[in-house]
């Protein structure tokens, strides 16, 4: 049977990227701003703020594409961002003034002065800390909640002309890069320098590398930099000038090793990592254009031309928009469209315009489409099988569907081996309730899982059933066609590396599962997963030695947008660690990313027993339901009902979901 594919096709030795992204113009937002110096989006991409060199700022409603406020802070604006679930705006001026405005009425709520001039500014993924490098070559961390300096790291002569400052996805590493490529990885909490590396191009003997821009994002394993390499060619200097080669180089956060190099024609003067973990956008200040590059392909994905030289670019947190502010004060707003190849149009079955989806009851449907220039098309593949090409660029194929959401990928190739592809989705809703059908072939679905079970805690008593729960879950998932990575009694480094690898493995998959059984803690509203080697005696230790769940959420949010993602947390045991007043019992509520379901073994702020049997109560009941052919919502609903009944209401599981379709684990 045919099913949703997220594999990579190979035709005529050509590799096709998992996503094609196109930059489509939305609007030119003219304003009273002068040269734009900073742009930021709210997390839901419903608002955008921009500031200029004269201290003016403007906020736009992106649903209606209209300005909602204009104001001024006095000095050149060097940084803007949305805080507190988009309830507050932070504006940083060139003199170190922190201006806070409410988004309900856009009135200033408070002002704080850093007392010095910041050169580079960054905010951690949780929006709790502002980090900056000052003119005295000091890296400082300022608590936005406590409104006081939290940490200070002396850079001294180690960093020359810093050009980039940014956090990793967990907010536990802070990188500062100098123009010569020297980069320090620091822990922003305990002020330790974790490592110092020298990032170079080294492509030509005797060359020198100059870094002009750097970037990271909250969901990627990488940070990227624009490099210009200056060297003397073998034939000597021509015209009195050495040669210059421009590249974009991607480095791994964990090791700082180079993982990708892309040659570009122009010097990279500003760069952002996104959309997602596999694309970057950049500009040079000598061209009227913004270029989007596919990191996996090492090639330009899309390009747009502006009316004036760009001054700043930004991508919205959920990857729907790209904004470019120019030297005349205009904000050019673009939509980032995925897999929207205009030369491929699906005519049957009829698709929802916005989501490219169709819902059917039949398990087999006929698909029809048309190509804008069918005379040049050599071959059309639909989910890896050749389609029938008809007259006038039309094509047709029979599709066998499995229950739930099916991804259909259409790939067209011309006689010059150029390819284009388009994804759309057909949801098969069976007319009758499914029953177990024996052996099921899941090979046409890409399913990936990371299972972590921690029991042997060095700083607390061992847990009884967490390893059994993890092993039972891993075996169940393997029987359902999952590629499973399991971590048993994981240390901090082992858990972090596993999450990084998981983020790479789940890109564009159909179903992903993250399962954790072990101790979990909540500090200041943030949930943390506790490694077995964590020695915890204070809230500070939690932030230093455990893994924030938000890092896992970001990993999933950036890697797999259209499939089903599940995070299952059997981590609400009694808290044995002395975390003080700032630590709550159980876990706090999390907002799931789009396409994700988060399941908790018990309600927010409550704890669950580790159990006396072979498995914990929650995981044991969940596995029973997972083995039945039913919708994923029913799996967790029936698990919840069963646990509440068995525990006489003492344990009440709960879920938060933002699913983008109907899904089944078992057929």
N, C-alpha and C positions, 0 to 999 in steps of 0.2 A: 504493500500500500504506500501511496505517496503521502508525504507530510511536510511540515514546515522545515525549511532548510536554512541553516546559517553557515554552510560550508563555504569554502573558497573554490570557485570554479577555475579550471585550467583549460584554456582553449588556445591552440597554436602557441603554447609556451607563454601565454599572457596571464598574469595573476590579477584577479579582480579584487579590489578592496571591499571590505564588508559594508562600507557606507560610501555613497557618493553624496556630496554636499554642495549645494549651489547657493550663491549669494544673490538674492533678489531684492531690488529696491522697494522700500516701503514709503519713505517720505524724506523731504529735506526740511528739517525743523529750523526755520530761521528765528532769530531771537535778538535780544538786546545785548547779547554777550559779545565781548571782544575776542581775542585769540583764545581758543578753548584749551585749558590745561588739565582738566580732570573730568572723567565721566564714570558713572556707576549706575547699575540697575538694582532694583529691589529683587529679592530672591524669587518672587513670583512673576517678575518681568512685567508688572503692571505700572510701574513708575520708573522714571529715569531722572537722574540729576546730572547737571554739568556746571562746572565753574570755569572762570577765566582768569587772565593775568591781572585784572584790575580788582579782583575780589567779588565780582558779581557771580551769582549762581541762579539757576532756573531749574524748576522741577516740572516734568511733563507727565501727563496721564497718557499712557501708551495705548489704552483701549480707545480713547477718543482722539489721540494725537493732538493734544492741546496743552499749552502751559497752564499750570495751576498756581504757580507762585513765582515771583521774582524778588530777589533780595540781594543784600550786599554785606560782606563781612569786613571789608576795609583793605586787606592786603591780598596779594596774589594767592590763589587757591592752588595747593599742590596735591590735595587728596580729598576724595569724597567717598562716602559709603553709607549703606543703610544698616541700622543696628536694631536689636530688640524686636525681632520678627517684623521688621519693616515699620515699626512704630516711631522710629527716631532716625534722624539724619546726622551724620558726623561730617564736619567740614574742617580741614586742617589748612591754615594759612602759612605763608612762607616764614613768618616770625614765630611759629610755634604755638599759635592760638588754636585751641580746640573749641569749635562752636557746635552746639547741639540744638537741633530743631525738632519739634514734634511734627509728625506727618498728618496729624488730625487737623491742626490749624496753622501749621508752618510758622509758629511762634518760637522764638529762641527760649529754650528751657534752662540752659546753663552754659557757662564759659569757663574753661580751664586753660591756663598758660603753662606750657612746658618749661618756660624760662630760658629757652635756647632755640637755636635755629635748626630744624631738621632738614637733612639733605635727601633722605629716602624714607618713605613711610609704608608700613604694611600692617594689616590687621589679621589676627589669627582666625582659623576657620570657625571658631565658636563665637567670634566677635566680642571677646572678653578682654583682649589685650591689644594695645597699639605698640608696635615696635618701630624704632626709627634709628637712623645713623645721623649723628650731629657733626658739626664742623671740626670737633676735637677728636675725630676718629673713635668715637665711642658708640657702641650699640646698646640701646636702652630699651627696656620693656616697661610700658606704662599700663597699669590696670584701669580699664575704663569703668569698672564697677566701683572700685575703692578710690579712684581718682588720685592715685599716687604711684610713684615709681616702684616697680616690682623687681627689676634686675638691671645690672649694668655689666657689660663685657668690654674690656679695653681692646681695641683692635690694633692700636699702635701703628707700626710700620708694616704690618702684615697685609693690609688691604690698601691698595693704591687706587684712588678715584672710584669709589663704589658706584656701581651702576645697577645693581639688582639686590632686592631684599624680599624674601618670601618664605612661607611655611610649607611643610609637607602636609599630607592629608590628615594626619593625626594631630597636628598642632604641637608636636613634640620635638621637631627639628626646625631650626631657623637658619637659612642660608643667606650669607652676604657675599657678593661677588665683586671683585675689583676689575678695573678695565684691563689689567694684564692677565686676567684669568684666575688669579688667586682667589680661592673660595674657602670660607670657614663655615663648617656645620656646627651649630651651637644648640645646646639645650636651653630654651628660654626660661625654664623654671629654676634650675639649679645653677645657671650661669656657666656651665662647663663648655669648653670647646671640644666637640666630639672628634673632629678630624679637620685637617687642613689639606687641601688638594690644589694642584696647579692644573687648570684646564687649558689645554693648548690645542691648536690644530695639528701642528707638526707634519703637515702634508709635504712641505718642501724643506730641504736641508738649509739650515741657517736662517730660517724665516722667523718672524716675530708675529704673535697673534694679538689682536686688539679686540676686546669684547665691547660691543656697542649697545646691547640690550639683552635683557634676560626675562624669563617668565616661568611661572608654574600655575597649576590650578588645583582646586581642592579634591579632584578625583583621579589624578594621574600619578603614575610611578616616576614620572620624568620631570626634569626642569630643562628648559631649552635656552639657548643663547645665540645671538647673531654675532658672527666672528668675521673680521677682516684680516686676512693673512698677507703680510708684506714680505716680499722676498726678491732676491736677485736672480733672474733667469740664467740658465746655463750659458746662453750667448752673451751675457753681460747686460748692463743697463742700456735700455733703448730710449732715446729722446731725453736722457738725463733723469728719468724717473724709474724707480723699482716697480715691479708688477704687484697688483693687488688682486686677491681672489676672495670672494665673499661666500660664506657658507652659513647654514643653520645647523647647529649640533645639539643633539639631545643626549642628556646624561641621566643615569639611573640615580634616584634619590638615595637608595640604600648604600650603594658602593661608590658613587660618583664616577663610574666607568662610562665611557662613551658608548652609546648603543645605536646611534643613527647620525649620518652626516648627509646633508643635502646641499648641493651647489646651487647658488642663486646668482643672478646677474648683478643685482644692486646691493649696496650696503644696507644691512638691516638696522634701522634706527629706532624702531619700536616693534615689539613682538608680544603677542598674547597666545597662550596655550589653550586651544579649543577651536571649535566645539568638540567636547568629549576629550578622551585621552590621546587621540590619534590624528589631530589636525592642529595647525597653527596658522595664525593670521599675522601679517607684518606689513610694514610700509617703509620706504626710504623717503627722507624729507626732500628729495630732488625729483620726485615723480608724483603725478596726480592720481595715484591708484593704491588700492589695498589688495593684497594677494592672499589667497587661502591655499595652504599646502597640505597635501595628504602625507603624513609622516611615513605610513606603511609603504606607500607607492614611491615616495621620494619625488613627487611631481606636483605641479600646480593643479589644484582641484577647481578653482574658480577665481575670477578677478573682476574688480569693479573700478571705474574711473570716477574721480571726484572733480568738482569745479575748481578747487583750490588745494594747495599742499595740505596734507593731513598733519595734525598736531598731536592727536591722541586717538587710540582705538580701544574698544572694550567689548567683551562678549558677555551676554547676560548669563547669570548663574545656571539657568536651566537650558542654555544653548539655543534659544529661539531667535535671538537678535544679535546683530553686530552693529555697533555705533562708531562712527568716525567723526571726530570734531576737527574742523579745519581752522586755518589761520584767520578766516574772516568771521568766525563765530557761528558758522552753520553746523548743525549736527545732521549728518547723513545717516539715516536709519535703514538697515537692511534686515531682511528675514533670511534665516539659514534653513534651507529646505533640504531634506534628506531623501535620497533615492527618488528624486522627482524628475527623472530623465524626460524631457518634453517630447522626445521623438517616439516614445512608447505610450500608447493610450489603451486602456482596458475598456472594452465595450460590453462584455458579458462575463460574469454577472454584474448588475449595476452596483456601483460602489458609492458609499458615503463620501461626499466630496472632501470633507475635512480630514477624515481618518483613513481614507482609502480602504474601507472595510465593507464586507457584505455578510449577511447572516442567512444561512440556508438550513433546511432540515434534511436534505438529501446527503448521503455519504459519497456520492459521485456527481460531479457537475461538469458541464462543458464550459470551457473558458475561451473567449474570443478577444482579439485585440487587433490593433492596426498600427503600423509603423509610418512615420511621417515621410520617409523616403524608402519605401519598400523595394524599389528597383535595385538598390545597392546592397540589400541585406543578403548575406550568404546563409545564415543559420540563426534560428531562434530556439533557445533552450528554456524549458519551464521546469523548475525544480530538478534540473539535471537530466531531463529527458527531452529529446528533440520534438519540437512542435511541427505541425503541418503548416507550410506556408502557402497561402492562397493568392489569388490575383489582387492587384491594387494594394499591396503591402499588408494584407490581412493575414492573420495566423490563428490557429485554433489548437486546443489540446484538451484531453480528458484529465480531470483531476480526481483522485481518490482522497477523501478527507477522513481524518480521525476526529473524534469528538473534541470540541473546543476550538480554540483559535489556531488557524493554520496560516503560516506565512508562505506566500507564493512568490517566488523570485523568477522574473522574466529577464533573460539575457539575450541581447541581439548582437550579432557580429557581422561586419561588412567584409568585403573582399580584400580590404587592406588590413584586416585583423583588428580594426578599431571596435571597441565594445561599448555598449551602454546597457544598464540594467535598471529594473524598477521592481520594488517590493510592494505587494498589497496583501490583504488579509481576508480570509474567508473563515467565518466561525460556523462550525457545524453543530447545531443543537439537535440532538437525537429526539425523536418523537416519543420514545418510550425510555423508561429507566434502564440503564445498562446493567448487565449481569456479567460476572466473571467469565472470561472466554478462554481460559487456559493460557498457553504460552503466547505472549505478545511480542512482536518485533518492534523495538523502540529505536532501531538504528537510523531511521529517517528523522529523528529528533536529536538535537544537540542538548544534552543534559549534563550539568556540571554541579558538583557539591563540594563544600568544605565542611568537615565535621570535626569539632574540637571537644574533647572530654578531659576535664581536669579534676583530679581527686587528691593526689599526694602533695598537699600544700605544706611547704616548709614552715610557714609562719602561722599555721592554723591546723586544726584537726582534719584528718582525711575524711573525704566524703564517701559514702557507701556505694552509690549506684551511678555516678556520673560517667565513669568509664564504660560500665555495662550499657548505659543508655547510648553513649556515642557509638559503641561497637554495633549495637542492635540497629541504630539508625543508619549507619554506614552500610550494613548488610542489606537492609530494606531498600535503600536507594540504589544499590548496585543491581538488585533484582529488577528494578524499574528502569534500567538502562542508563544510570548516572555514571559519569566518570567521577569517582570519589577520591578526594585527598583527605586523609584523617591525621589529626595531631592529637596524640594521647599524652597527657601530663606535659603540656607545652610550656616552655619558658617564654619570657617576654619576646626575645629575638625570634624564636621559632614561630610564635603566633603572628608576629608582625610580618615576617617573611612569607608566611602562608597566605596572609591576606593580600599582600602584594601580588603573589603568583595567582591567587584566585581572581583578582581584578583583571589580569591578562587573559585568563582562561575563559571568563564568562562574557567576553565581548561578543555581542550579537548572537547569544545562544537563545534557545527556546525556553528553557527552564533552568533557573539557578537556585540552589538551596545553601544557606549558611546556617549550620546548627551548632549551638554552644550549650554545653552542660558543665556547670562549675559555679564558682563564686562570682557574683556580680554586685557592684556597688554603685551608689548614686551620690555624687557630690555636686552641690550647686546646680542641680537640675541636669547634670550630664551623667550618663551611664558608663560604667567602666567594667571591662571583662578582666578577671584577675588571673595572671599566670601563676604557675605553681611555685616559682622562685621569688615571688613578690614578698619583700619584707616590709610590711606596712605598719607604721605607728602613728601616722598623721594624715590629714587630707592632702598635704604636699606630696607625701609618698604615693598616694593614689595617682596623682597627676603625673608623677615621674615614672612609676613602675608598672602601670597597668595600661590596657589598651582601650581608648575611648570608642564606644560603639559608633559614634558619629563617623569615625574613620571608615568603618565597614559600610555604613550607609552611603557615604560619598563614593566608595569603591563601586558599589552596585549602581548608583545613580548615573555615573559616567560611563559605565561599561555596557549596561544592558537596559535599553529603554523600552523596547516594544515587547519583550517576552514576559514571562512570569518569574518574579523574584520572591523568594521566601526567606525570611529571617526567623528562626525558631530559637527562642531563648528559654531554656530550662535552667535559669540562673538566679532564681529568687530565694536561695537558701538563707538561713539566718546569718547575719553579718558577724563574723568572729573578730573583725579587725577594729582597733580603737580609732575610728575616724572622727570622733567628736561630734559637736552639734551640727556641723555642716553636712554630715552624712546621714542619709535617710535609710529606713528599712526598705528592702526590695528595690525595684527599679522604677525610674520615672517614665512618664509617657513620652514616646518619640513620634515624630511626624514621618510617616514612610515616604520615600521618594516615589515618583510616578511609576506605576507598574509593579509595586512591591506590597507584600503582605508581611507585617511583623506580628508574630504570635508569642505571647508570654504565658508561662506556666501558671501564673497567678496575677491578680490585679495590681495596679500601680500602688506602690507603697506597702505592699503585703509580701509575705514570705511563704514559701512552700516547703513542705517536709521533704527530706532526701529519700524517705521511704525505707521500708524494712525488707521488701522482696527483692527479686532479681533486678527489676527496673523501677525507676521512679514512677509515681502514679501518672503524671502527665505524659511523659514520653511513652510509657507502656500503652496507654489508651490511644495516643496519637498514631503509633505504628499500626495498631489494629485498624484504624479508620483509613490510613493511607493505602492499605492493601485492598480496599474495596473500590470498585469503579464508580466514582461519584465526583461531582464538581468540587473544586478545591475549597470553596466556601463551606460546603457541606461537611468536608473532612474536619474542619476546625470547629464548626458549630456542634457536630455530634461528639467530638472529643470534649469540648467544654461541658456539654450536658452530662456526659458520662462521669467526668471528674467531679463535678459538683454533686452528683448523686452519690458516688462512692464515698466522698469525703463529708457527706451530710452538710454541704454548703461551706465547709471550712476553707476549701481551696476553689477559687473561681478564676479559671483562665480567661484571657481576653485577647482580642486581636484589633489591629488597626490596618486598614487596607486601602490602597489606591490602585486597584487592578485595572488593566486596560483591555480586558476581554474575558472570555469564559475559558477556563483551563481544567484539564483532568491530568492527574498523575497516573492513574490506573485505567486501562481500557478493558 
